[in-house]
């Protein structure tokens, strides 16, 4: 988001779906030194169609990953099918796992490496970092290799007809964990699932490209939604909105001329409530605190 956009738009962008990713569980916490590869995916923001979407890959001890990107045809049905709308394909471990001493040291080193790197990044202007990020994205895309879909060992997460793009990402085989920004070559508005594969492990996350945003205010049995254009800040009328909880739709409706929708429901849901808004080809998702 460019600094010239209004404060009103900034408040819209804050309304994000915290969809994390599956960690490719290639780690054994009982082992003092695990030499096997591990990786996870995550997203941190909903982007507009004017921006380049990206995910963040945390990885170690691997030299490549195969990626597939799918377009979700029915976002409401997809989100309603998740046990936890904030986690995709991930469950909490049944047995509690205590990090070993080496893992705690590695986490400490990683945290300090992030602090130092972030300090130096803040010494540069936003415009310089934006141009630099675009240059790095271009370099990353050039290094990619085309991958035939049939070469994937696992069954596709979604219907192959929903596949948008696929490629092989070449990575440095680092011993310590590192984080890399991975640009995604999608421009059309919509919700996408990004799948990373390193047989026999897989990880997922969700990317949303949308020019509309939702701001919500909730109380027991009631949610007030406001839909706005993320580029202009103007209200969006006729936006279809649904409130999801426990894998079902609690309430639905359309925003008025002022972009506002007031929905009521009998169930006083407080946790894991998500609002989904759609208008023409645009779709957006928002946590409801």
N, C-alpha and C positions, 0 to 999 in steps of 0.2 A: 504494500500500500504506500503510495507516495505521500510525502508530508503535506502536500497541498490540499488533501481531502479534509472535509469538515470533521469537527468533533462528533457530530451526529453519526457519521458513517463509522467512526472508530468504535462507538458504543455498539453498533450492529455487529461489527467483526468480532467483538469480544465474545459473542454468543456462539460458541463452538461446540461441536460434538467431540467428546474426548474418546474417540475410538482408537484404542491402542492396538498393538499387534501381538500375534503369537510369538513367543520366543521359541526358536528352533532348539529344542531341548537336547543339545548335543553335549551336555555337561553332566558330570557326575560329581556331586558335591562331597562325596566321601573319598574322592581321589585327591591326594596332595598336589599333584600336577597333572592337569588334564590337557592332553595334546590334541584332542579332537576339535573340529571346527564348531563354532556357534555363531548365531546371528539372530537379529530381531528387527522388525520394522515398526515405524511409528509415523504419525502425522501430527501436525501442530496447528494447522489453520485451514479454513475454507478460503479458497482463492477465487478471484473473479476471472472472467474469460479473457481479460486483458493481461493476465499474469501467467507465468509458467508454473504449474503445480509441481510439487516435489515432495518426496518422502525422506525420512532419515533412516539410514541403515547403520546399526551397531553390529560389528563383526570382529572376528579374530580367527586366525589359522585357516583361511580359505583363500583361494586365488581367483574364484569366479562364482557367480550366482546367475541362474536363469530366471528371468522375470516374465510374467504374463499379466496383462491388464484387461479386466472385463468391465463392460458397461452393465450396470444394474438396471434392468427394465422396469422393475416395480420396487422403488425404495421402501415404501411402507410395508410391503409383504416381506422384504428382506430383513428390515429392522425388527419386525414383529416376530420373526423366526429366531432371533437371538435370545438366549437366556439372559444375557447381560448386554444391554445395548451399548455399553462402553467398552466391551471386549469382544474381539472377533476371533472365534475358534480357540479360545483359551479358557481354562478352568483353573481354579485355585488348587494347588497340590494337596492331596489328602494327608500326606505325612509332612509335618513341618520340616523345613530345610534350614539348617544353621550354616552360614558361610564359614569356611575354613579360615585359618590365619592368613594363608596366601591370598585367598579371595578378598579378605578385608584390606590387606595391603594393596592389592591391585585396584580395588575400588577407591582407596585413598589417593593413590597415584593418579588415577583417572580424573578424580574430582579436582585435584590441583592443576592438572594439565588443562582441564577445561577453564578454570579460573584465569590462568595465565594467558591462554589463547584468547579468551573473551576480553581481557583487559586490553590487549594490543589491538583487537578488532575495534574497540570503542574509541581508539585514538584517530580513526579515519571517519570521514563524513559519510552520511547515508548514501549520497549520490555515488561516491567512489566505490563503496561496498556493493552497491547495486550493479554497477557496470562490471566490477570484478567478478561478481557472482554469475552474471550472464556469460562472461568469457570462460569461466570454469565449467559452466553447464555445457557450453559448446565443445570444450575439450573432452568432457566426459562422454558426450553422445558420439563423438568421432571414434572413440576407442571401443564402442560396442560392436558386437558381432551378431549377425542375423542367426536366429535359431528356428529350425523347423519345429512346429508344434508337436509333431509326432515323436520328437526325440525326448520329450519329457517322460520320465519314468512313472510319475504319479497320474492318477485320474484327475482331470481338470476340476477345479473348484466349482465352476459354473458351466453352463452349456457352452460348448465351443463356438456356437454361432454368436455369442456375446463377446468373443475375444476381439479386442481393439488393436493390440500390438503385443509383441514379444521380442525379447533380445537376451543376449548374454553380457553381463556386466563383468569386466575384468578388474580384479582387485589385487592389491599387494598382500601377500601372505604374512600378515603381521602376527606376532606372538601375543602382544597385548591388545586389549579391546580398543577399537577406534570407531569413530562416527563419521559417516560420509553422507553428504546431501546428494540424493539421486533425483534428477529432473525427470518428470514423466511427460511423454509426448502426447498429451491430450489437450485440446482447446475447447471442444464443444461442452456446453453446460451439462451437468449430470453427476451421478454418483458412480464411482468406479471402485472395484476391488483390485488391489495390487497383490500379486502372489509371487513369492520368491521361493525357489526350489534348489536344494542341494541334496540329492537322494542320499538317505531316505528322509530327510528333514524338509519341512515347509514352514513358511511364515506368511502372515497376511496383514494388511492394513487397508484402510478406506481413504480414498481421495474424493473430495467434493469440489466441483467447479460450479460456482453460482454467482449471479449478479444480484441476487436478492438476499436479504438477511432477516433474521427474526430476533426481536427483543421480547422477553417474557417477564411477567410478574405473576407470582403464584401465591395462593392462599389455600387452605384446606377446601377441596371440592371446587376450586375455581382457578382458571388460568386466563390472564390477559395477554394477548399476543399483538405485536405490532410488526408489520412487514414493510420493509423499505428497500429502495434501490441502493445498492452499495456504492454505485458510482456517482449518483446525484443526491442521495439523501431523501428523495421524494417518496411518499407513501405508495405502496402497491395495493391497489384494490383488486378484489376477485381472486385473491390468493387462497387456494385450498389448504387448510391446515388440519392436522390430526394430532391428537395427544395420545401417546402410547405408554402403556404400563403393564408389566407382567404378560408380555406377548399378546396384548389385545388393545384395540382402539377404545379409549375411554370416552373421547368426544371428538367432534369434527365440525367444520363450518368454513365459511368464506369471510375474508376481511372486507370491511366496508370501504367507502370512498376515502376515509381517513386512514386506511391501512390497519385498522384495529379490529380485533375479534375477541369477544368475551365468551368463553366457554365454561359451562358448569357440568359437574358430574357428581354422582352419588358417592363414589369411592374416594375417600380422603387419602389419596396416594401421596407419599412424601419422598420416596427413593426411586431411583432408576426411571424417572419420568422424562420422556423425550417428545419434543414437538417436531413435526415434519411439515414443511411448507412446500407447495408446488404451484407454479404459475407458468403456463405454456411449457416450454422446454426446461425451465429453471426448477431446481429442487434444492432445498436447504434443510439443515437439521440443527436443532438447538437443545441443549440441556435445559431442564426446568429445575432450578434449585429448590 
